[in-house]
Amino acid sequence: MFSGGAASAYVAYYIVQKYGKENCVLFFTDTLWEDIDNYRFMEEVAEYIGLDITYRTDGRTPEEVFYDVRFLGNSRMAKCSEELKVRQTLIYLEELRDIHNLEPILYFGIGPHEQHRAVNLQNFYEHNPIEPIATRFPMIETFKEDLDTKKIIRDEWKIALPRMYGLGFSHANCAGRCVRGGLGHYALLYKVWPDQYLEQEAMEERFREKFNKDVSILKRNSKAFTLREYRELMDLHGIEKYLSEKDDSIPCICSYS
């Protein structure tokens, strides 16, 4: 499960070294919202490993999914992830079984500090495919030391990390436009990448107008809180005040790959 992150890149390298290129697939589901530097990073890692990337794409962007399902993605429910990543993954896994007569095992770059995500993924792939699919988490199960995967990739592999890490984002999903990012995430987006923030704000406004619904990506005090309202608040009081603002958003499957 190759996501464009440092941990999944290192796990991909480790698994290929252990089992051989002929027994491995670098699998990536593309939302079509990814930052261009993510593709550069993944291609350079794939070249270093010596294995091509297997891309799967639904063909729609997250915004197009929101229109099709008439529901704006938010921290509680992200149909974009379900349609563009999860569904494409399940289709591919069943193809491996039905067409190629292979039994897949999924490897994820999830670390010890994300144990709850590993449990969620394990449960998901036990119950949602037609037959259960095994999941493995080498960063938890295999490596006893706390590996600095970013340092290894940067200093030993001589591959520049995705630029979104340098901008301060905890993950590089959807070029900062992840609907499950939360308040602090969007404050950071507005600070370091205002054009991306304004694109997401415009997308939200289009959806609200199209369906005449008082909905929003973010919530505040359990109520709709639009990106326009948030931007105006940050413009009034300063962005720095909101960078550490917390909420109870839950990372979606995009963060698991």
N, C-alpha and C positions, 0 to 999 in steps of 0.2 A: 504494500500500500504506500505508494511513492507520492508524497504530498508537496515536495519542494521545500520542506523544512530540513534543518540540520540533522535532527535525530533520525528521521526516516531515511535520509541519505546514508548515514552511517550504518544503520541496520541493513539497508540494501547491500552495501559493500560487504558487510559481515556474512550475510546469508549467501551471497554469490561465491565468496571465498570458501564457505563451508560446504555448499551443495553443488557448485558448478553452474556456469551460465546456462547450460542446457536444461537445467531443472528449475530455473527462476524466471520470473516475469516482473518487470518494473511497471506497475499498474497505476495510471493516473487518470482521474475523472476531471474533466475541464469544465468549469462553469462559464467560461468565456468572459469572465470579469477579472481574471487573474492579472497581476502586475506583470508587465513585460519582462522584468528582470527575474521573475520566478522561472520563466521558460529558459532563460539564459543559464541560470543556476542548474536546473534539472538536466539540461542537455550536457553541460560540462561534467556534472557528476556521472551521468550515464556513460559518457565517453571515457571517463576515468575508470569506471567499473568494467566497461567493455560490453555493455548490454543496451540495446535500443529500448526506448520507452514505449509501452503499449498505451495509447491514448483512447479514451472513450468519451464521447460527447453527445449529449442529448440533442444539441442544436439550438436550444433556447438559452437566453440569459436569465438570471434570477428575476429581473423585472418582467420578462415575458411569462415566466411561471406564475408570478403574482397575479397577472392579468387573467391567465387561463383558469386559475383556481379561485379568482375573485377574493383573494386574501393577501394582505400585506404581511410579509415576513417580519417577525419580531423576536425578542429574546426568548419567548415561550414556545413559539412554533415557527419553524423555518421550512416551508414546503420546498424552497429552492434546494436545500440540502437533500431532502428526501427524494426529489425528482431527479436532480442533476448528478448527484453522487451515489446515494444509496441504491436507487433503482438501477442505475447503470452498472454498479458493482455486482448486484445480485444477478442481473442478466448475464454478465460476463462469466460469473462463477458457474452458473448452470450450463453455459456453453462449454466450459472446460469439461464438465461432467458428461453432458449428452453428446457432444460432437467429438471431443478428443479423448473421452474415456479416462480423464484424469481426476484425481481427488485433490482439490486445492487445500493448502494451509496458508492462512493469512498471517503475515508478519507486520507488526506495527512499531513505530518509533516512539513509544510512550514510556516515560521515565517513572521512577519510584514515587515522585511527588504527584503523579497523576494516576495513582492506583485505582481510584474510583472510575476513571474513564476505561481502564482496562476491564474492570468488572462489567461495566455497561456494555462494552463491545462484545465481550465473551457471551453475555446473556443474549445480545441481539443476534449474533451469528449462530447461536444454538437453536433459536426459535423462529427466525424469519425466513431463511432459505427453505427450499422444499425438504432438504435433509440437513442436519446440523453441519456446520463447517468449523474446523478447528482454528483457533487463534493462538498466536504466540507473541510474546512481548520480551524480546531479548534484553532490552534496557533494564527490565525488572528481574527477569528470570535467570539471565546468563551472566551479565557483567556485575561483579560484586563491587568494584570501585565506581566512584562517581565520575563517569567519563565526560570530559569537556569536548563534546562533538564539534562545536563551533571552532574551537582552537585547532583540533585535528584537521578539519577540512580547510581552514584558512592557512595554517602554518605548514602542515605536512603534505596535504594534497595540492596546495597552492591554488585553491579555488576561492574566489571572492564570494562571501555569503550574500543572500538576497538583500537588496538594499533596504527593505522594510525593517529588518532587524536594526540597522543603523539609524533608522528614523525613530526607533523606540517602541515599535509594535511588538507585542508578545507572540503574534503569529502573522503570517503573510496572506491570509485568506482574502480573496476578492478585492485585492488592491486597496484594502482598508475599508471597503464598503460592506463588510460583513454585518448582516442585520442583527446578529447576536452579540455584537461588540460591546454594547453597554455605554453608559454615560461617559466614563473616563476615556474609553476608546475613542468615542466620537469627538471629545474635546481635543485629544491628541491629533486626530485626523484634521480637525479644523486648524490646529496650530501649525502642523508641519506640511500639510497637503490640502490647503483650502479649496483648490479647484475640485478635488475629489469629493470633499464634503458638500460643495455646492451642487455637484452632479447628483449626489444621493438625495439632497434636499429637493431638487427639482423632480427627481423620480417619485419621491413621496408625495409631493404636491400634485403631480399628474394623476397618481392613483386616487388620491382623495377627491379630486375633481371628477375623474371619470366615473367613480362609483358612488359619489356623494356620501362618503362615509367619514366620520370623525375618528380616523385611525392613525396610528403612528408607529414607527419602528421602535422608538424609545418610550418609556413610561416614567412618570414621576408622581410620587404619592398615589400610585395605583391608577393614574389617569393618563389619557393620551397626552403626549408631550412631543410636539413636532420638532423636526430638525430646524425649521425656521425660528420657532420660539427659543430653542436652545442657542442658536447662533446669535439672536438678538440679545439674549441674556449674557452670553460671553462677550459680545461687543460692548455691552454696558458695564460689566464688572471686571472684565479681563479674563482671558482664557486660563491663566495659571490657577485661578481659584477652583476650576472645575476638573483639572487633570487627574486628581485623585478621587473624584467622586465615585462612590461605589454603588452598585446595584446587585440584584440577585440574578443577573443573566447567566444562562447556562450554555457553555460552548457546544456547538452542534457537531454533527459527524465530520464536518469539514476539518475541525480541529483534531480529529482522531487519526486522520490518515497520515 
